[in-house]
């Protein structure tokens, strides 16, 4: 580049002016951008606020709660045809087979049946099938209603009273209270579950009668009596023997809210079954086939408050065994007929009229096994086997 050309370009650059700037336009454009950003921010905030408000309304708006359906109680109905024969439980038209050789005893709860097999192992049969508890006992006890069952387990040096919830499949009570076994002791009567009466259990222990609050799992000793002195308890009424200190199962009974406030009336029998409202009492002897027939060896029916009653009519039958109360006034029994095979009918008795009807003719035989313990082929839902003690 020549010096002349360089000087000419520098001179022109010095004299050149920058292009004019439209400041108003630039500011206006900037304002539009800012306004747009603010609008988007406000709009986005409004949308977010709306979303939070809706979400909050969803969380705090009171909802109309749907009532939860009550848990089904598939066995709450007490059906007239209820018995066990061989390895089957008959419940109305339903037949429930169990994987055992024989059912020694059983009871019904609202949630299912609890039974003892030929080895006295405790099982539960319900809609889900048959399950074992892994426990064993000589008998089981249940209330007229509810899901609870109870039994006594024996160990080397003590026994334990147990209350079990069949629906929940768990133990509610397990206690050794009153059931310590002294070394080398001879025990004439084993501990037993006297009764479950609503939320209260009565334990006949070696030390005496305990009343146990199942919910609180606490008990109190009511009286220093024999484990078998009190027979049952229903609707707050106790059935107990007279005289109370008698060591065996006497056949004179009283009914009252305590062991010292029973009525003046006495009733005859050994085993006792109160109606759900405690207005009627059915009694029977321990022995299912007594060699000598005392006056109290029949199945007896009494009105507790009216203090009337006596043996059931035996027309066509020579022996009865109690089954269960169906309601406040009707109960079932097994009746042995006067036949060569001793067929047994299942009957329903009306306590108000002393009349009966047959609901299952010839459902079994009233016979006994040849080897001890001598029991019938069938079991009634009392929780205990039917024995020929002779």
C-alpha positions in Angstrom: 0.0 0.0 0.0 1.4 3.4 -1.0 1.7 6.2 1.4 -0.7 8.2 -0.6 -3.4 5.5 -0.3 -2.9 5.0 3.4 -3.2 8.7 4.1 -6.4 8.9 2.1 -8.1 6.0 4.0 -7.1 7.4 7.4 -8.5 10.8 6.5 -11.9 9.3 5.5 -12.1 7.2 8.6 -11.6 10.3 10.8 -14.4 12.1 9.1 -16.9 9.2 9.1 -19.9 9.4 11.7 -21.6 6.5 13.3 -25.0 5.5 12.0 -27.8 7.1 13.9 -29.4 5.0 16.7 -33.3 4.9 17.2 -33.3 4.8 21.0 -37.1 5.0 21.2 -37.4 1.9 19.1 -34.8 0.1 21.2 -36.5 1.0 24.5 -39.9 0.0 23.1 -38.6 -3.4 22.0 -37.0 -3.9 25.4 -40.2 -3.0 27.2 -42.2 -5.5 25.0 -39.7 -8.3 26.0 -39.9 -7.5 29.7 -43.7 -7.3 29.6 -43.9 -10.6 27.8 -41.6 -12.2 30.4 -43.6 -10.8 33.3 -46.8 -11.9 31.7 -45.5 -15.4 31.3 -44.2 -15.4 34.8 -47.5 -14.2 36.2 -49.4 -16.7 34.0 -47.2 -19.5 35.1 -47.5 -18.5 38.7 -51.3 -18.3 38.4 -51.4 -21.8 36.8 -49.2 -23.1 39.6 -51.3 -21.5 42.2 -54.4 -22.9 40.7 -52.9 -26.3 40.6 -51.9 -26.0 44.3 -55.3 -24.7 45.2 -57.0 -27.6 43.4 -54.6 -30.1 45.0 -55.3 -28.5 48.4 -59.0 -28.7 47.9 -58.6 -32.3 47.0 -56.8 -32.9 50.3 -58.9 -30.9 52.6 -62.3 -31.2 51.1 -64.4 -33.4 53.3 -65.3 -36.7 51.6 -68.4 -38.7 52.1 -66.9 -41.8 53.6 -68.5 -45.0 52.4 -69.5 -47.3 55.2 -67.2 -50.2 55.4 -69.0 -53.5 55.0 -69.0 -55.6 58.2 -66.6 -58.5 58.3 -68.5 -61.6 57.2 -69.4 -64.1 59.9 -70.0 -67.2 57.8 -71.0 -69.4 60.7 -73.0 -67.0 62.9 -76.2 -68.9 62.2 -76.9 -71.8 64.6 -78.5 -74.4 62.5 -80.6 -77.2 63.9 -78.7 -79.9 62.0 -75.2 -79.5 63.4 -73.2 -82.5 64.5 -70.0 -84.3 63.7 -69.9 -87.9 62.5 -66.6 -89.7 61.7 -64.4 -87.1 60.0 -67.2 -84.8 58.8 -68.9 -81.8 60.3 -72.5 -81.5 59.3 -73.8 -77.9 59.2 -77.3 -77.8 57.8 -77.0 -79.0 54.2 -73.2 -78.3 54.3 -70.8 -81.1 54.9 -67.3 -80.2 55.9 -64.8 -83.1 55.6 -61.6 -82.8 57.7 -58.2 -84.6 57.2 -58.6 -86.6 60.4 -59.7 -90.1 61.2 -62.3 -89.0 63.7 -63.7 -85.9 65.4 -63.8 -86.4 69.1 -65.4 -83.1 70.0 -66.1 -79.7 68.5 -67.7 -76.3 69.0 -69.1 -73.6 66.7 -68.0 -70.0 66.6 -69.1 -67.3 64.3 -65.9 -67.6 62.4 -65.6 -71.4 62.1 -65.6 -74.7 63.9 -62.9 -75.8 66.3 -62.5 -79.5 66.8 -60.4 -82.2 68.4 -59.2 -85.0 66.3 -58.7 -88.6 67.4 -55.5 -87.5 69.2 -57.1 -84.5 70.8 -55.2 -82.1 68.7 -57.0 -78.8 68.1 -57.9 -77.8 64.6 -60.0 -75.0 63.0 -62.3 -75.5 60.0 -63.6 -72.4 58.2 -64.2 -71.1 54.7 -60.4 -71.1 54.0 -60.1 -74.8 54.8 -58.7 -76.7 57.8 -55.7 -75.6 59.8 -54.1 -76.9 62.9 -53.2 -74.8 66.0 -50.4 -77.0 67.0 -52.1 -77.4 70.4 -53.9 -80.2 72.2 -56.6 -80.4 74.9 -59.2 -82.6 76.4 -62.1 -80.3 75.5 -62.8 -76.8 74.0 -65.3 -74.2 75.1 -67.0 -71.4 73.2 -69.7 -68.8 73.9 -73.2 -68.8 72.3 -72.0 -66.0 70.0 -68.6 -64.6 68.9 -65.3 -65.7 67.6 -63.6 -66.9 70.8 -62.8 -70.4 71.9 -60.8 -71.5 75.0 -59.0 -74.6 76.2 -56.5 -75.8 78.9 -53.0 -77.1 77.9 -51.2 -79.4 80.3 -47.4 -79.4 80.9 -45.2 -81.3 83.4 -45.5 -78.9 86.3 -48.4 -76.6 85.4 -51.4 -76.1 83.1 -52.2 -73.0 81.1 -55.6 -71.4 80.3 -55.9 -70.2 76.7 -58.4 -67.9 75.0 -58.1 -67.9 71.2 -59.7 -65.6 68.5 -60.7 -67.8 65.6 -61.3 -64.9 63.2 -58.0 -63.2 64.0 -56.1 -66.5 64.2 -54.3 -65.5 67.4 -54.2 -66.1 71.1 -55.7 -63.3 73.3 -55.0 -64.9 76.7 -52.5 -67.5 77.9 -52.0 -67.8 81.7 -50.8 -70.3 84.2 -52.6 -68.5 87.0 -53.8 -70.9 89.7 -52.5 -73.9 87.8 -49.1 -74.8 89.3 -48.9 -78.6 89.9 -47.1 -79.5 93.1 -44.5 -82.3 92.8 -45.9 -85.8 93.2 -49.4 -84.4 93.6 -52.5 -86.5 92.8 -55.1 -84.3 91.1 -58.7 -85.6 91.2 -59.9 -83.1 88.6 -58.0 -81.3 85.9 -58.2 -77.6 85.4 -60.9 -76.6 82.9 -62.5 -73.6 81.1 -65.8 -73.0 82.8 -67.2 -70.7 80.2 -66.7 -67.7 77.9 -69.4 -65.1 78.6 -68.9 -62.2 76.2 -65.6 -60.5 77.1 -65.2 -62.5 80.3 -63.7 -65.9 80.7 -64.1 -68.2 83.8 -61.2 -70.5 84.5 -61.6 -73.5 86.9 -58.1 -73.8 88.2 -56.3 -75.9 90.8 -56.4 -72.9 93.1 -60.0 -71.9 92.5 -62.3 -70.0 90.2 -60.8 -67.1 88.2 -62.8 -64.4 86.4 -60.7 -63.1 83.5 -61.1 -59.8 81.6 -60.2 -60.9 78.1 -59.6 -57.4 76.6 -57.4 -56.3 79.5 -55.9 -59.8 79.9 -56.2 -59.5 83.7 -58.0 -61.8 86.1 -59.1 -62.2 89.7 -59.6 -65.1 92.0 -63.2 -65.3 93.0 -63.3 -68.4 95.2 -61.1 -71.2 96.5 -63.2 -74.1 95.1 -62.7 -77.2 93.0 -62.0 -76.8 89.3 -65.4 -78.4 88.6 -67.4 -76.6 91.3 -68.8 -74.1 88.8 -70.4 -75.6 85.7 -71.0 -72.7 83.4 -71.7 -69.0 83.1 -74.0 -67.1 80.7 -75.4 -63.6 80.7 -73.7 -62.9 84.0 -75.3 -65.9 85.7 -73.2 -68.7 87.3 -74.3 -72.3 87.7 -72.5 -73.9 90.6 -72.9 -77.0 92.8 -74.2 -77.3 96.3 -72.5 -77.7 98.6 -69.9 -75.5 96.9 -66.8 -77.1 98.6 -67.7 -80.6 97.5 -64.7 -82.0 95.7 -66.6 -84.0 93.1 -69.3 -83.1 90.6 -72.4 -83.0 92.8 -75.8 -83.2 91.3 -77.5 -80.3 93.2 -77.0 -77.0 91.4 -77.8 -73.3 92.0 -77.9 -70.3 89.6 -76.9 -66.8 90.6 -74.8 -63.8 89.7 -72.2 -64.8 92.3 -71.4 -67.9 94.3 -73.1 -66.6 97.4 -76.2 -64.8 95.9 -77.9 -67.6 94.1 -81.7 -68.2 94.3 -83.2 -70.5 96.9 -84.2 -72.9 94.1 -81.9 -75.9 93.5 -81.7 -77.9 90.2 -80.7 -81.5 89.6 -77.9 -82.6 87.2 -74.2 -82.5 86.7 -73.4 -80.9 83.4 -75.3 -77.6 82.8 -76.2 -75.5 79.8 -77.9 -72.1 80.3 -79.9 -70.5 77.5 -78.3 -67.3 76.0 -80.6 -65.1 78.2 -80.1 -67.4 81.2 -83.9 -68.0 81.6 -83.7 -71.8 80.9 -81.3 -74.4 82.2 -80.7 -77.9 80.7 -78.8 -80.4 82.8 -77.5 -83.9 82.2 -75.3 -86.5 84.0 -71.6 -86.8 83.2 -72.1 -90.5 82.2 -73.9 -91.1 78.9 -75.0 -94.6 79.9 -75.6 -94.8 83.7 -76.0 -98.3 85.1 -78.2 -97.1 87.9 -80.8 -94.6 86.9 -81.2 -92.0 89.7 -83.9 -89.3 89.3 -81.4 -86.8 88.0 -79.9 -89.1 85.2 -82.4 -87.9 82.6 -81.9 -84.7 80.5 -83.6 -82.1 82.7 -85.2 -78.8 81.5 -85.9 -76.0 84.0 -87.1 -72.5 84.0 -84.6 -70.5 86.0 -86.8 -67.7 87.1 -90.0 -69.7 87.2 -88.1 -72.5 89.0 -90.2 -75.2 87.3 -89.3 -78.2 85.2 -88.0 -81.7 85.2 -87.0 -84.5 82.8 -87.7 -84.2 79.1 -90.5 -86.5 77.8 -89.0 -89.8 76.8 -91.6 -90.9 74.3 -89.9 -93.2 71.9 -86.4 -92.5 73.3 -84.4 -94.1 76.2 -81.5 -91.5 76.4 -80.8 -87.9 75.4 -77.6 -85.9 75.0 -77.5 -82.1 74.8 -76.4 -80.4 71.6 -76.6 -76.5 71.6 -79.0 -73.6 72.1 -80.2 -72.3 68.8 -81.7 -69.2 70.4 -83.2 -68.2 73.7 -85.9 -70.9 73.7 -84.9 -73.8 71.4 -82.1 -76.3 71.7 -81.0 -79.5 70.0 -80.5 -83.0 71.5 -79.5 -86.4 70.3 -82.1 -89.0 71.2 -81.5 -92.8 71.3 -84.5 -94.8 70.0 -85.7 -98.1 71.3 -84.5 -100.2 68.4 -82.1 -103.1 68.0 -79.4 -100.9 66.5 -80.0 -97.9 68.9 -80.4 -95.4 66.1 -80.1 -91.8 67.2 -82.3 -89.0 65.9 -81.4 -85.3 66.1 -84.2 -83.3 67.7 -85.1 -79.7 68.3 -86.8 -78.9 71.7 -88.9 -75.9 72.5 -88.3 -74.9 76.1 -91.6 -73.1 76.4 -93.7 -76.1 75.4 -91.4 -79.1 76.0 -92.4 -80.3 72.5 -89.9 -81.5 70.0 -89.5 -82.2 66.3 -87.1 -84.5 64.5 -84.7 -82.7 62.1 -82.3 -85.6 61.2 -83.7 -89.1 61.8 -81.2 -91.9 62.2 -78.2 -89.6 61.8 -76.0 -92.0 63.8 -76.2 -94.8 66.3 -76.1 -94.4 70.1 -73.4 -96.9 70.6 -69.9 -96.7 72.1 -66.4 -97.8 71.0 -65.2 -101.1 72.4 -62.0 -99.7 73.8 -61.5 -96.9 76.4 -62.3 -94.1 76.2 -65.7 -95.4 75.2 -67.3 -92.7 73.1 -70.1 -92.4 70.5 -69.5 -92.3 66.8 -70.9 -88.8 66.7 -70.2 -85.6 68.6 -72.5 -82.7 69.5 -71.2 -79.1 69.5 -70.6 -78.9 73.3 -66.8 -79.1 73.0 -66.6 -82.4 74.9 -66.8 -86.1 73.9 -69.8 -88.2 74.9 -68.5 -90.8 77.3 -69.7 -94.1 78.7 -67.8 -93.8 82.0 -68.6 -97.4 83.1 
